[in-house]
Amino acid sequence: MKNVTVNGVRHSVYDQGSGPTILFVHGFPLSHAMWEGQLSALAKRYRVVAPDLRGFGASDVVPGKTTMRQLADDCAALLDALKIAEPVVLCGLSMGGYVAWQFAKHHAAKLKALVLCDTKAAPDSAEAAETRLKMAEHVLNHGTGAVAEAMPAKLFAKATFERQPEIVAGIRHTIEATSREGLAAAQRGMAEREDVRGFLPHIAVPTLVVVGREDSISPVDEMRSVAEAIPKAKFHVIETAGHMAPQEQPAEFNQLLNEFISGLQ
């Protein structure tokens, strides 16, 4: 891990390998560690960059509100700081997908291709946004324990709980260790994220859209509609996986990613 300061925030960043660059952007409320099944395996063929976003992991915490545009700007600045000049493949999951939309809108020159995992293009409903804001206040007042206990049930397929309990335990630990200020700031930012569905037809880069069959947060049909709206998109469903498909089925996901990137060259 490296410490890189951009936009006034010190970021902890995994940076290994050489070749075409893949920028991995983690989900909420996690860290770069959620990509453990990808990082070392793919660093044999690519330069793999995976930051802890501001407020998460070992990066600095910025209280208040963290917008998805800010996170995208941080990612672009990190690429500059790491002297990565060529366009990258950006792979984002869930909140990382929200960051990816903003990166594609505002930093298109840095983008070679998109990989969107278990995410949404639609904004929160008024009810969902209010729930985020209530969670932010609860976490600030009471800590992250309740979130760590409740959230895994929404993230994983049933088989993951039965066959890979260590993954579930690892996610709980990550959430418990997350800064309450960082978590709340990101929730506030996600609550007001924009509707990017009208932007999808304007995405000009090759795109891979991946979803777990049992994802209840970003259901298969919703993800399929995202893929259908992007001109150069491919769509794939990973069986026996939920919202954390790359972590639940890393071998299948890595093969998909390798085939996708190979087709770009």
C-alpha positions as CSV (number, residue, x, y, z in Angstrom):
1,M,0.0,0.0,0.0
2,K,1.1,3.6,-0.8
3,N,0.1,6.8,0.8
4,V,-0.8,9.4,-1.8
5,T,-2.3,12.8,-1.0
6,V,-4.6,14.4,-3.6
7,N,-7.2,17.0,-3.2
8,G,-6.0,17.6,0.3
9,V,-6.8,14.0,1.4
10,R,-4.3,11.3,2.2
11,H,-5.3,8.1,0.4
12,S,-4.1,4.6,1.0
13,V,-3.6,2.9,-2.4
14,Y,-2.8,-0.6,-3.5
15,D,-0.6,-0.3,-6.6
16,Q,1.0,-3.4,-8.1
17,G,1.9,-5.0,-11.4
18,S,2.6,-3.6,-14.8
19,G,0.8,-3.3,-18.2
20,P,-2.7,-1.9,-18.8
21,T,-4.1,-0.3,-15.7
22,I,-7.3,-1.5,-13.9
23,L,-8.6,1.0,-11.3
24,F,-10.8,-0.9,-8.8
25,V,-13.3,1.3,-6.9
26,H,-14.8,-0.4,-3.8
27,G,-18.4,-0.4,-2.6
28,F,-20.0,1.0,0.6
29,P,-19.0,0.9,3.4
30,L,-15.9,-1.2,2.5
31,S,-12.3,-0.7,1.4
32,H,-9.9,-1.9,-1.3
33,A,-9.8,-5.2,0.6
34,M,-13.1,-6.3,-1.0
35,W,-11.1,-6.8,-4.2
36,E,-8.7,-9.3,-2.5
37,G,-9.8,-12.0,-5.0
38,Q,-8.8,-9.8,-7.9
39,L,-5.7,-7.8,-6.8
40,S,-2.8,-10.3,-6.7
41,A,-4.2,-12.5,-9.3
42,L,-4.7,-9.7,-11.9
43,A,-1.5,-7.9,-11.0
44,K,0.3,-10.7,-12.9
45,R,-1.0,-9.3,-16.1
46,Y,-2.0,-5.7,-15.4
47,R,-1.1,-2.7,-13.3
48,V,-3.7,-2.9,-10.5
49,V,-4.7,0.2,-8.6
50,A,-7.2,0.0,-5.8
51,P,-7.6,3.0,-3.4
52,D,-9.3,3.2,-0.1
53,L,-11.7,6.1,-0.9
54,R,-11.8,9.1,1.4
55,G,-13.4,8.2,4.7
56,F,-12.8,4.4,4.3
57,G,-10.1,1.9,5.0
58,A,-6.8,3.5,5.9
59,S,-7.4,6.8,4.0
60,D,-8.2,10.1,5.7
61,V,-11.6,10.8,7.0
62,V,-13.4,14.0,5.8
63,P,-16.6,14.6,7.8
64,G,-19.7,16.2,6.4
65,K,-20.8,15.1,3.0
66,T,-18.8,13.2,0.4
67,T,-20.3,13.3,-3.1
68,M,-19.8,10.8,-5.8
69,R,-18.2,13.6,-8.0
70,Q,-15.6,14.2,-5.3
71,L,-14.7,10.5,-5.2
72,A,-14.4,10.4,-9.0
73,D,-12.2,13.5,-8.9
74,D,-10.1,11.9,-6.2
75,C,-9.6,8.8,-8.4
76,A,-8.6,11.0,-11.4
77,A,-6.1,12.9,-9.3
78,L,-4.7,9.6,-7.9
79,L,-4.0,8.4,-11.5
80,D,-2.1,11.7,-12.1
81,A,-0.2,11.4,-8.9
82,L,0.8,7.8,-9.8
83,K,1.9,9.1,-13.2
84,I,-0.6,6.9,-15.1
85,A,-1.1,8.7,-18.4
86,E,-2.8,6.0,-20.5
87,P,-6.6,5.6,-20.2
88,V,-7.6,3.0,-17.6
89,V,-10.2,0.3,-17.2
90,L,-12.4,1.4,-14.3
91,C,-14.1,-1.4,-12.3
92,G,-16.6,-0.2,-9.7
93,L,-19.0,-2.1,-7.5
94,S,-22.2,-0.6,-6.0
95,M,-21.1,2.8,-4.7
96,G,-18.0,2.3,-6.9
97,G,-20.4,2.2,-9.8
98,Y,-21.8,5.6,-8.8
99,V,-18.2,6.9,-8.8
100,A,-17.7,5.3,-12.2
101,W,-20.6,7.3,-13.7
102,Q,-19.1,10.5,-12.5
103,F,-15.7,9.5,-13.7
104,A,-17.1,8.7,-17.2
105,K,-18.9,12.1,-17.3
106,H,-16.1,14.3,-16.0
107,H,-12.8,12.4,-16.8
108,A,-13.6,10.7,-20.1
109,A,-10.1,11.2,-21.5
110,K,-8.8,9.0,-18.7
111,L,-11.2,6.1,-19.4
112,K,-10.5,3.2,-21.7
113,A,-13.4,0.9,-20.6
114,L,-15.9,0.5,-17.8
115,V,-16.7,-2.6,-15.7
116,L,-19.9,-2.0,-13.6
117,C,-20.7,-4.5,-10.9
118,D,-24.0,-4.7,-9.0
119,T,-24.8,-1.0,-9.1
120,K,-27.5,1.4,-10.2
121,A,-28.0,4.3,-12.6
122,A,-31.2,5.5,-11.0
123,P,-31.1,7.8,-8.0
124,D,-32.5,7.0,-4.6
125,S,-36.2,7.3,-4.1
126,A,-37.2,9.9,-1.6
127,E,-37.8,7.1,0.9
128,A,-34.4,5.5,0.3
129,A,-32.6,8.9,0.6
130,E,-34.3,9.5,3.9
131,T,-33.2,6.1,5.1
132,R,-29.6,6.9,4.2
133,L,-29.8,10.2,6.1
134,K,-31.2,8.4,9.2
135,M,-28.5,5.8,9.0
136,A,-25.9,8.6,8.8
137,E,-27.2,10.1,12.0
138,H,-27.5,6.8,13.8
139,V,-24.0,5.8,13.0
140,L,-22.6,9.2,14.2
141,N,-24.5,8.8,17.5
142,H,-24.2,5.0,18.0
143,G,-21.3,3.7,15.9
144,T,-21.1,1.2,13.1
145,G,-22.0,-2.0,15.0
146,A,-25.7,-2.2,14.0
147,V,-24.8,-1.6,10.3
148,A,-22.1,-4.3,10.5
149,E,-24.7,-6.8,11.8
150,A,-27.5,-5.9,9.5
151,M,-25.8,-5.2,6.1
152,P,-24.3,-8.6,5.2
153,A,-27.7,-10.2,4.9
154,K,-28.3,-7.8,1.9
155,L,-24.9,-8.4,0.3
156,F,-24.4,-12.1,-0.2
157,A,-26.1,-15.1,-1.7
158,K,-27.4,-17.8,0.6
159,A,-24.7,-20.2,-0.4
160,T,-22.0,-17.7,0.5
161,F,-23.2,-17.7,4.1
162,E,-23.1,-21.5,4.1
163,R,-19.9,-22.1,2.2
164,Q,-17.8,-19.0,2.7
165,P,-18.5,-17.7,6.1
166,E,-15.1,-16.2,6.3
167,I,-16.0,-13.7,3.6
168,V,-19.1,-12.6,5.5
169,A,-17.1,-12.3,8.7
170,G,-14.5,-10.2,6.9
171,I,-17.1,-7.8,5.6
172,R,-18.5,-7.4,9.1
173,H,-15.1,-6.6,10.4
174,T,-14.4,-4.1,7.7
175,I,-17.7,-2.3,8.4
176,E,-17.1,-2.2,12.1
177,A,-13.7,-0.7,11.5
178,T,-15.0,2.0,9.2
179,S,-15.0,5.6,10.5
180,R,-18.4,6.6,11.6
181,E,-17.8,10.1,10.1
182,G,-16.6,8.6,6.8
183,L,-19.6,6.3,6.6
184,A,-22.1,9.1,7.3
185,A,-20.4,11.5,4.8
186,A,-20.7,8.9,2.0
187,Q,-24.4,8.1,2.9
188,R,-25.2,11.8,2.6
189,G,-23.5,12.0,-0.8
190,M,-25.2,8.9,-2.1
191,A,-28.6,10.2,-0.9
192,E,-28.4,13.1,-3.4
193,R,-26.6,11.4,-6.3
194,E,-28.0,12.3,-9.7
195,D,-30.0,10.2,-12.1
196,V,-27.6,9.1,-14.8
197,R,-30.0,7.0,-16.8
198,G,-30.1,9.7,-19.5
199,F,-26.3,9.7,-19.7
200,L,-26.0,5.9,-20.4
201,P,-26.5,6.2,-24.2
202,H,-23.7,8.7,-24.3
203,I,-21.1,6.3,-22.8
204,A,-18.7,5.7,-25.7
205,V,-16.3,3.2,-24.2
206,P,-16.6,-0.6,-24.1
207,T,-18.5,-1.6,-21.0
208,L,-19.0,-4.8,-19.1
209,V,-22.0,-5.0,-16.8
210,V,-21.9,-7.8,-14.2
211,V,-24.5,-8.8,-11.6
212,G,-25.0,-11.6,-9.1
213,R,-28.1,-13.7,-9.8
214,E,-29.3,-13.3,-6.2
215,D,-28.5,-9.5,-5.9
216,S,-31.5,-7.9,-4.1
217,I,-30.0,-4.4,-4.1
218,S,-29.3,-4.2,-7.8
219,P,-31.5,-6.9,-9.3
220,V,-30.7,-8.7,-12.6
221,D,-33.5,-7.0,-14.6
222,E,-32.4,-3.5,-13.5
223,M,-28.8,-4.2,-14.4
224,R,-29.8,-5.7,-17.7
225,S,-31.7,-2.5,-18.5
226,V,-28.5,-0.5,-17.7
227,A,-26.5,-2.7,-20.1
228,E,-29.1,-2.3,-22.8
229,A,-28.9,1.5,-22.6
230,I,-25.1,1.6,-23.1
231,P,-24.1,1.3,-26.8
232,K,-21.0,-0.9,-26.4
233,A,-22.1,-2.9,-23.3
234,K,-21.8,-6.6,-22.6
235,F,-24.0,-8.2,-19.9
236,H,-23.2,-11.2,-17.7
237,V,-25.0,-12.8,-14.7
238,I,-22.9,-14.6,-12.2
239,E,-24.7,-17.5,-10.6
240,T,-24.6,-18.3,-6.9
241,A,-23.7,-14.7,-6.1
242,G,-25.4,-11.7,-4.6
243,H,-24.5,-8.1,-4.4
244,M,-20.8,-8.9,-3.9
245,A,-20.4,-11.0,-7.0
246,P,-16.7,-10.4,-7.6
247,Q,-15.9,-11.5,-4.1
248,E,-18.3,-14.4,-4.0
249,Q,-17.2,-15.9,-7.3
250,P,-13.7,-14.5,-7.9
251,A,-12.5,-17.1,-10.4
252,E,-15.5,-16.5,-12.7
253,F,-15.3,-12.8,-12.4
254,N,-11.6,-12.7,-13.1
255,Q,-12.0,-14.8,-16.2
256,L,-14.7,-12.4,-17.4
257,L,-12.5,-9.4,-16.7
258,N,-9.5,-11.0,-18.5
259,E,-11.6,-11.8,-21.6
260,F,-13.1,-8.4,-21.6
261,I,-9.8,-6.6,-21.4
262,S,-8.1,-8.9,-23.9
263,G,-10.8,-7.9,-26.4
264,L,-9.9,-4.3,-26.0
265,Q,-6.3,-4.7,-27.2
